[in-house]
Each structure stands twice: as C-alpha cells, then as structure tokens.
Amino acid sequence: MGLLGAIIRLTLMLRVQNKKQVAKRLAIAVVLIVFGMVSGGVLTVVIYKNSLNTKQERYNLLADRILSTNGNERIVNFTDLRQKLTDYTDANLQNIDYSIYYEYLPTGTSVGLNETHTLIGASLLKVPFAMQYYHALEEGTLKKDDIITLTQANLDSTYGSLYKKGSGYKLTLDDLVTTMLRDSDNTALRALADVLSQKVGLQTIDQVFNFVDLSYASDKEGSTLIGAEAYSSILKCLYFACYISKEHSQEMLYTLTNTTFNDRLKRYIPQDTMPTIAHKIGSFEQSTQSDCGIFYVPTRPYLLCVMINGSDEFASQHIGKISVIVYEHMTQNLE
C-alpha cells in the first residue's frame, strides 16, 4: 500500500486540466517513487502547478500559438460576415472615405473593405512608438525609472491633459508611456519622441516602423497615412510578441485594455457580455477617426480595425455599429 498510497496522493495533488500532462507527470512520479524504494532512500516529490496554465494566465493577452496550445475553436466560413459588412457600408458610407479590416486570429482568415485605402493614422501611431520604447528597455538603452522633464515644446493641448502639468514637470519614463497609451496623450507622445530621438536614434517615422513591413505614406502636411490592413500588422506583432518580449507585449496589451475610450469599438456591445478588448483610437481633428483592437472573445479572438473620415460623432457611431456586427457574428452559437 506504500507505493499505491503515494500514487493516489500524487494524483490528488495534481491540479491539471490537460489529461496528457497528468499522465506524463504521474508516470514520472511513479518512476521516482519506485527508484526511491529500490535504493532504500527517502524520496520527497513536489508537484508544481501546471506550467502551461501558468503561462496562459501570465500571458493571457498573447496568441495561444506562442504558448504551445491549440485551444481556439476554428471558424471556417466568413462569407456571411463579409456580406453584412458590405451591406452596411453600401447603405451608410457611400461617398465616405473608410478603411476596414477584420482578421480571425487563430487562422488568419480576413475580411477587408477598402482595407488598403490610407487615411491619417493620428494617435494610432502611439502604439509603434511605445513598442520602440519597450525594445529600448530590452536593449538596455532606456530604463523604466528614467526621469523625464517636460519642455515647453512638449506641451500639446489637442489631446490628453498632461500638458496642464506645465514645462518642468517630472515623471518616470514608464509613467509617461502608460499615460500616452491609456489616455492617448499628445504631450506624452512628444516627450517620448524626444527621448527616442536623443537616446535611441529614432528620428523618422520610417525608423519607428522598422520592426514591421507595412505600407504607409505621408501627405503634404507630413501626416502619416496608413490603411486598416497595414495598421493591423502592428497589433498582430504585439499579439504574437514578434518584436518585443512576451512580458512587454503582455504589459502593453494590458495597458490598451484599460483605456478610457468606450464610444467606438465598444459603443454598442452589451456591458454584460463585453469581452476584454485591447484597442487604440486615433483622431485627427474632425476629419478622420479610427479605432483598432484585439477582441478576446473566448476561443474566438479576432482583430478589427475601422478608420472613417468624418466628425468624431459621425464616425464613432459607424465604428460602433460595424464593431457590433462583427461581435454578433463572432459570438453566435458560442456557449
């Protein structure tokens, strides 16, 4: 009963949902116990929590495939979704510039409408700037607790409230980047751009985009023009941790789940069923509005990026309605 009792106790200690993992660990435990009994020694076996589950909890905003799991439910047919989006845009966005890109992340299946058409990216570009900050941390060029002093040239009242602190205000580099992502703060972006230029050598938008191959352009005023499909490559790079570490990709995505902007992609999704959404808005005056994000619908994660020319109120409503069309399609028959 000594060996049998030990096996039973070990089985009860295992808190693992994956049956293959249970079997593997149990087999190892039996070998170790038998070895201990044969050698006459005293053997203490410690069973740790399933490392895969730990990774899933620690990196819950990253792609399943980089955590070596295949738990996503595969969806094959998106013809109906494409038709619904086409019907909506035909009825509501005639003669309006827009760019829409959807991707089902487990398989890469996509639906695009004017997806390569470029509009002003505006604050969407704060995401690649933040990714360059995290990359510089990993390279040792910057540190999270570096102190940044705002200058008069940094102050920008068009978006965010950090400018109210005034020239001479000091904060850590990490707080600066968090403010930039969470509040889409322009003063924070200006200050971070100065740091990346002076300390890292990133002085042009081409250098900021150097980690991903995408199409973009500039208009005569110097604004960066990008389409929904191209911009989605940046979010996917975060999701798959293709440029910065899993830890930093997770950290960035977590910040993007805590933004205060709820009137676009989230606008018409019921609060009681709202999935986790890591997203970033972009606004250029009253001419171009956008919202692009990753929706963590259980077993059916997807990416949606919508860019529309128009006023904040006009474009935000349509972004919200397009978003709920996709959400309802992705959650139908979901138990």
C-alpha positions in Angstrom: 0.0 0.0 0.0 3.0 2.3 0.4 3.6 2.7 -3.4 -0.2 2.7 -4.2 -0.9 5.2 -1.5 1.8 7.5 -2.7 0.5 7.3 -6.3 -3.0 8.1 -5.1 -1.8 11.1 -3.1 0.2 12.4 -6.0 -2.9 12.0 -8.3 -5.0 14.0 -5.9 -2.3 16.7 -5.7 -2.3 17.3 -9.4 -4.4 20.2 -10.4 -4.0 19.9 -14.2 -6.8 20.1 -16.7 -4.8 18.6 -19.5 -5.0 14.8 -19.3 -1.8 14.2 -21.2 0.0 16.4 -18.7 -1.5 14.4 -15.8 -0.4 11.1 -17.4 3.1 12.4 -18.0 3.6 13.7 -14.6 2.1 10.6 -12.9 4.4 8.3 -14.9 7.4 10.4 -13.8 6.3 10.3 -10.2 5.9 6.5 -10.3 9.4 6.0 -11.6 10.8 8.3 -9.0 8.9 6.6 -6.2 10.0 3.1 -7.4 13.6 4.3 -7.7 13.4 5.7 -4.2 12.0 2.4 -2.8 14.6 0.3 -4.6 17.5 2.4 -3.5 16.2 2.4 0.1 16.3 6.1 0.2 13.7 8.6 1.3 12.2 10.5 -1.6 10.1 13.7 -1.5 8.3 14.5 -4.6 6.9 18.1 -5.1 4.4 18.6 -7.9 4.1 22.2 -9.1 1.2 23.8 -10.8 0.8 23.2 -14.5 3.4 25.5 -16.2 1.2 25.8 -19.3 -1.7 27.1 -17.3 0.6 29.5 -15.5 1.8 30.8 -18.9 -1.8 31.1 -20.1 -2.6 33.2 -17.0 0.6 35.3 -17.2 0.3 35.9 -20.9 -3.4 35.9 -21.3 -3.4 38.7 -23.9 -0.9 37.0 -26.2 -1.6 34.4 -29.0 -2.3 30.9 -27.9 0.1 29.5 -30.5 3.1 31.1 -28.9 2.2 29.4 -25.7 2.1 26.0 -27.4 -1.7 25.4 -27.1 -4.4 24.8 -29.7 -7.4 25.7 -27.6 -9.1 28.0 -30.1 -12.3 27.0 -31.8 -11.8 27.1 -35.6 -14.3 29.0 -37.7 -14.1 28.5 -41.4 -17.0 30.4 -43.2 -16.9 34.2 -43.1 -19.0 34.8 -46.3 -22.0 35.9 -44.2 -19.9 38.4 -42.2 -18.4 39.9 -45.4 -21.9 40.3 -46.8 -23.2 42.0 -43.7 -20.3 44.5 -43.7 -20.7 45.2 -47.4 -24.4 45.8 -46.9 -23.8 48.2 -44.1 -21.1 50.2 -45.8 -23.1 50.4 -49.0 -26.1 51.7 -47.1 -24.3 54.1 -44.8 -20.9 55.1 -46.0 -21.5 56.0 -49.7 -19.1 58.7 -50.8 -17.2 58.5 -47.4 -13.5 57.5 -47.2 -13.1 54.5 -45.0 -10.9 51.5 -44.4 -12.0 48.3 -42.6 -10.0 45.2 -41.8 -11.1 42.2 -39.8 -9.0 39.1 -39.1 -9.8 35.9 -37.3 -6.6 35.4 -35.3 -6.5 31.6 -34.9 -6.4 31.1 -38.7 -5.5 34.4 -40.3 -8.8 34.4 -42.3 -9.6 38.0 -43.1 -12.3 40.3 -44.4 -11.4 43.7 -45.8 -13.3 46.6 -47.3 -11.1 49.3 -48.7 -8.5 47.8 -46.4 -5.6 49.2 -48.2 -7.1 52.7 -48.6 -5.0 55.1 -46.5 -6.3 57.7 -44.0 -4.5 59.8 -41.4 -3.2 57.4 -38.7 -3.1 60.1 -36.0 -2.9 58.6 -32.5 -2.8 55.0 -33.8 0.9 55.7 -34.2 1.4 55.9 -30.5 1.5 52.1 -30.4 4.7 51.6 -32.5 6.3 54.5 -30.5 5.6 52.6 -27.3 6.9 49.3 -28.9 10.2 51.1 -29.6 10.3 52.3 -26.0 10.0 48.7 -24.8 12.5 47.5 -27.3 15.0 50.1 -25.9 14.4 48.8 -22.4 15.3 45.3 -23.6 18.4 46.6 -25.3 19.4 48.5 -22.1 19.3 51.9 -23.7 16.5 53.1 -21.5 15.2 52.3 -18.1 11.6 52.5 -16.8 12.6 54.7 -13.9 14.4 57.2 -16.0 13.1 60.7 -15.1 11.7 62.8 -17.9 11.2 66.6 -17.7 8.5 68.1 -19.9 9.7 71.0 -22.0 7.6 73.8 -23.4 7.9 72.2 -26.8 6.4 69.0 -25.5 3.1 70.6 -24.3 0.2 69.8 -26.6 -3.4 70.6 -25.6 -5.1 68.9 -28.5 -5.4 65.5 -26.8 -4.8 64.5 -23.2 -4.3 66.5 -20.0 -0.6 66.0 -19.3 0.1 69.4 -20.8 -1.6 71.0 -17.8 1.3 70.0 -15.6 3.4 72.5 -17.5 7.0 72.8 -18.5 9.4 71.5 -15.9 7.1 68.7 -14.7 9.0 65.5 -14.0 7.7 61.9 -14.3 9.2 58.5 -14.9 9.6 57.3 -18.5 7.3 54.3 -17.7 4.5 56.7 -16.4 5.0 58.8 -19.5 4.4 55.8 -21.8 1.5 54.5 -19.8 -0.2 57.9 -19.9 0.4 58.1 -23.7 -1.3 54.7 -24.3 -4.1 54.9 -21.7 -5.1 58.5 -22.4 -3.8 58.9 -25.9 -1.9 61.9 -24.6 -0.1 64.0 -27.2 2.2 65.7 -24.7 3.4 62.3 -23.7 4.0 61.3 -27.3 6.0 64.4 -28.0 8.2 63.8 -24.9 8.7 60.1 -25.8 9.6 61.1 -29.4 12.3 63.4 -28.0 13.7 60.6 -25.8 13.7 58.0 -28.7 15.4 60.6 -31.0 18.1 61.6 -28.5 18.8 58.3 -26.7 17.9 55.7 -29.3 18.5 57.5 -32.6 14.9 57.1 -34.0 14.4 60.3 -35.7 11.9 59.5 -38.5 8.7 57.6 -38.8 10.5 55.1 -41.1 12.8 54.2 -38.2 9.9 53.9 -35.8 8.2 51.4 -38.2 11.4 49.5 -38.8 10.2 46.3 -37.0 7.3 45.6 -39.3 6.9 45.5 -43.1 3.9 47.6 -44.0 2.7 50.2 -46.5 2.2 53.8 -45.5 2.8 57.3 -46.9 2.8 60.9 -45.9 0.6 63.8 -47.0 1.9 67.2 -47.9 1.4 68.4 -44.2 3.6 65.5 -43.0 0.8 63.4 -41.5 1.3 59.6 -41.8 -1.3 57.9 -44.0 -2.0 54.2 -43.3 -4.7 51.7 -44.1 -6.6 49.4 -41.7 -4.9 46.3 -43.0 -1.4 47.7 -42.7 -2.0 49.1 -39.2 -3.3 45.7 -38.1 0.2 44.3 -38.7 1.3 46.4 -35.7 -1.3 45.0 -33.4 -0.6 41.4 -34.6 3.1 41.9 -33.9 2.1 42.7 -30.3 -0.3 39.8 -30.1 2.4 37.3 -31.4 5.2 39.0 -29.5 7.2 39.3 -32.7 9.3 42.3 -31.8 9.3 42.9 -28.0 9.3 40.2 -25.3 6.3 38.3 -24.2 6.4 40.2 -20.9 6.4 43.6 -22.5 3.9 42.6 -25.2 1.6 41.5 -22.4 2.2 44.7 -20.5 1.4 46.9 -23.5 -1.7 45.0 -24.4 -2.9 45.1 -20.8 -2.5 48.9 -20.8 -4.5 49.0 -24.0 -7.3 47.1 -22.3 -7.6 49.9 -19.7 -8.0 52.9 -22.0 -10.9 55.3 -21.2 -12.3 55.3 -24.7 -15.6 53.4 -24.9 -17.6 55.2 -27.6 -16.2 53.5 -30.7 -15.5 49.8 -30.9 -17.1 49.2 -27.6 -20.1 51.5 -28.1 -22.9 49.1 -28.8 -21.6 45.9 -27.3 -23.6 44.9 -24.2 -21.8 45.6 -21.0 -22.7 42.2 -19.5 -21.1 40.3 -22.4 -18.3 42.7 -23.2 -15.1 40.8 -23.9 -11.6 42.0 -23.0 -10.6 44.4 -25.8 -7.1 45.8 -26.2 -7.5 48.8 -28.5 -6.2 52.2 -29.6 -8.1 55.1 -31.0 -6.9 57.7 -33.5 -8.4 61.1 -34.1 -7.4 63.8 -36.5 -9.4 66.9 -35.7 -12.9 66.4 -37.1 -11.8 64.8 -40.3 -10.5 61.2 -39.5 -11.5 58.9 -36.7 -10.4 55.3 -36.0 -10.3 52.5 -33.5 -8.4 49.3 -33.9 -8.2 46.5 -31.4 -8.0 42.8 -30.5 -11.2 41.2 -29.1 -10.6 38.4 -26.7 -13.8 36.5 -27.3 -13.3 33.1 -25.6 -11.9 30.6 -28.1 -12.6 33.1 -30.9 -10.1 36.0 -30.7 -10.2 38.5 -33.6 -8.8 41.8 -34.7 -10.9 44.7 -36.0 -9.6 48.0 -37.4 -12.0 50.7 -38.6 -11.0 54.0 -40.0 -13.5 56.6 -41.2 -13.3 60.1 -42.5 -15.8 62.4 -40.7 -16.5 64.1 -37.4 -16.0 62.4 -34.1 -19.7 61.8 -33.5 -20.5 60.7 -37.1 -17.5 58.3 -37.4 -17.7 56.9 -33.8 -21.3 55.8 -34.4 -20.4 53.9 -37.5 -17.3 52.4 -36.0 -19.6 51.2 -33.2 -22.2 49.7 -35.5 -19.6 47.9 -37.6 -18.0 46.6 -34.5 -21.2 45.1 -33.1 -22.0 43.5 -36.5 -18.6 41.6 -36.2 -19.1 40.9 -32.5 -22.6 39.4 -33.0 -21.2 37.2 -35.8 -18.3 36.0 -33.7 -20.4 35.2 -30.6 -23.3 33.4 -32.3 -23.7 29.8 -31.0 -20.9 30.5 -28.5 -21.5 28.6 -25.3 
